[in-house]
């Protein structure tokens, strides 16, 4: 049975955030709000939790396209090769925001992702997601609970999400109604940058 925890985005309760972080650190899975759709996430350092998410999504962990949700750009050097000034300026302009940026992965990637040449980075414009990552002290590995061809009401309503995912995850955060439009994915590992998926993030900023 998943815990169902209400958190107000205007002022995320530190005790509630800490409770969820404790669950994450012990290998738990969380469904949490972002600035796009609700996400399914776990602690990037917990292998068992990573394997659980891969099983739920029906993919091999090594070949998964999960993104790393960071608090800000300071985490980048842990997982991404050194980037040039123009790439950094794009990131600085767009984040936090509804984008996933594909960047060249570094040698320091966690074990399951060692063979990856690239990694998807998110810094969502959502106070609850950012508070979780800040308190956890490292990124959350994340994937959307929404399927690309499966736009359903339950993916926006936290109570319906809790009902559907009750036996699969450890905690569902009620951070209000979510969106049903995924992030815009931009590949910055190639020149010129390539738009992989047009989503909520506005392309005019580029």
NORMOMO-V68849 format. One record per residue. N is the residue number from 1. PSI is psi in radians with two decimals (999 if undefined). NEAR is the number of other C-alpha atoms within 10 Angstrom. Layout:
((N PSI NEAR) (N PSI NEAR))
This chain:
((1 2.12 12) (2 2.41 19) (3 2.59 14) (4 1.91 17) (5 2.12 16) (6 2.24 15) (7 2.30 19) (8 2.14 13) (9 -0.47 16) (10 -0.52 10) (11 1.35 9) (12 2.20 18) (13 2.06 14) (14 -0.61 13) (15 -0.72 9) (16 -0.73 15) (17 -0.77 22) (18 -0.67 15) (19 -0.78 13) (20 -0.68 24) (21 -0.69 23) (22 -0.70 14) (23 -0.76 17) (24 -0.78 24) (25 -0.46 16) (26 0.21 14) (27 0.21 20) (28 2.83 22) (29 2.47 25) (30 2.47 25) (31 2.19 26) (32 2.74 25) (33 2.60 27) (34 -2.90 26) (35 0.04 24) (36 -1.92 24) (37 2.87 23) (38 2.52 29) (39 2.71 22) (40 2.14 23) (41 2.89 27) (42 2.98 32) (43 2.21 27) (44 -0.38 21) (45 -0.03 17) (46 1.81 17) (47 -0.74 15) (48 -0.69 14) (49 -0.71 21) (50 -0.73 23) (51 -0.63 17) (52 -0.78 18) (53 -0.73 24) (54 -0.72 19) (55 -0.79 12) (56 -0.72 11) (57 -0.11 16) (58 0.63 10) (59 2.81 13) (60 2.33 13) (61 -0.77 18) (62 -0.47 15) (63 0.13 12) (64 2.73 16) (65 0.61 18) (66 2.59 22) (67 2.81 20) (68 2.05 26) (69 2.05 27) (70 2.81 24) (71 -0.67 26) (72 -2.95 19) (73 -0.12 15) (74 -0.40 8) (75 -0.28 16) (76 -0.75 19) (77 -0.33 13) (78 -0.55 15) (79 -0.20 20) (80 2.44 21) (81 2.77 17) (82 2.31 14) (83 2.70 14) (84 3.00 8) (85 -0.72 9) (86 -0.66 9) (87 -0.76 13) (88 -0.66 14) (89 -0.65 10) (90 -0.82 14) (91 -0.78 20) (92 -0.65 12) (93 -0.61 11) (94 -0.40 19) (95 2.55 18) (96 2.53 19) (97 -3.14 21) (98 0.95 25) (99 2.60 29) (100 2.14 28) (101 2.24 28) (102 2.16 23) (103 2.75 23) (104 2.22 19) (105 2.61 23) (106 3.11 20) (107 -0.16 15) (108 0.17 13) (109 2.57 18) (110 2.64 15) (111 -0.87 11) (112 -0.36 15) (113 0.17 19) (114 -0.61 14) (115 -0.05 14) (116 2.42 16) (117 -0.44 16) (118 2.85 22) (119 2.51 22) (120 2.21 24) (121 2.33 27) (122 2.40 27) (123 1.52 26) (124 2.58 24) (125 1.19 17) (126 2.13 18) (127 -0.56 18) (128 -0.82 24) (129 -0.76 24) (130 -0.63 22) (131 -0.67 19) (132 -0.86 26) (133 -0.69 20) (134 -0.81 16) (135 -0.62 15) (136 -0.64 19) (137 0.02 14) (138 2.93 18) (139 2.79 26) (140 2.31 28) (141 2.27 25) (142 2.67 27) (143 2.69 22) (144 2.58 21) (145 -0.03 19) (146 2.41 19) (147 2.55 11) (148 -0.58 9) (149 0.37 6) (150 1.37 9) (151 1.82 12) (152 2.70 11) (153 -0.60 13) (154 -0.40 18) (155 -0.14 24) (156 -0.37 22) (157 1.97 17) (158 -0.61 25) (159 -0.70 17) (160 -0.61 13) (161 -0.80 19) (162 -0.74 23) (163 -0.80 14) (164 -0.62 12) (165 0.09 17) (166 -0.72 16) (167 0.02 11) (168 -0.49 15) (169 3.07 21) (170 -0.43 19) (171 2.45 24) (172 2.21 27) (173 2.26 25) (174 1.73 22) (175 0.45 23) (176 3.05 15) (177 2.40 15) (178 3.09 21) (179 3.07 17) (180 0.26 19) (181 2.19 18) (182 3.03 23) (183 2.73 24) (184 2.28 20) (185 2.17 22) (186 2.21 21) (187 1.89 20) (188 0.11 21) (189 -0.08 19) (190 2.79 11) (191 2.20 7) (192 2.87 8) (193 2.53 14) (194 2.32 13) (195 2.02 14) (196 -0.68 13) (197 2.25 15) (198 2.11 15) (199 -2.40 18) (200 -0.61 19) (201 2.27 21) (202 2.20 14) (203 -0.18 13) (204 -0.34 5) (205 -0.19 8) (206 999 8))
